[in-house]
Amino acid sequence: MLGDASKPKFRLARCEADERGQLAIGAPDQIHDALDNRGVRNRFGLRPAHEPDGSPSPIEIAENSDRFGVLAGVTALNLHLHLPHFEPVNEGADKYDVLAQQHIDLSAPPHPFVAAGNDRFNAILQAKPGVFHGQLVVCDVTIWASVFGGLENLEQLWQNVVKRPRSGP
């Protein structure tokens, strides 16, 4: 059980697998715990960089790790003002590939992650082959939204997800 159901601020997370075995986790306040249990820490709220024309800056894609072509033809994500850095931790370091990194807006208010010398954050992770049953990609839900710019890339991302191979690790 995730959380304490006797405390009003917590709701029980409802986990269900669909017909393809993909896990859906409810109760957003529980997702951090679910990721931690799988070796990923959701850290920070970082502002992604943008181009002089205001469009999202290009992402860096580890093309050799994109086994399912999820990011084929995708050049940028969006400009949500606080996106997380997904950090593989503990056993997660051996379970995930960093699929995409997004540059940080260095003109944003000071942040300890930037002060430590970082200029990009892990925007999308993908489980390595054979680690989990099925295919697991970890990213923030806001990259799927059109209200933060990057609509052409979002359309390409959705097309890639729909057309990806359905079998295999």
Buried (B, 14 or more C-beta within 10 A) or exposed (E): EBBEEEEEEBBEBEEEEEEEEEEEBEBEEBBBBBBBEBBBBBBBBBBBBBEEEEBBBBBBBBEEBBBBBBBBEBBBBBBBEEBBBBBBBEEBEEBBBBBBBBBBBEEBEEBEBBEEEBEBBBBBBBBBEEBBEBBBBBBBEBBEEEEBBBEEBBEBBEEBBEEBEEEEE
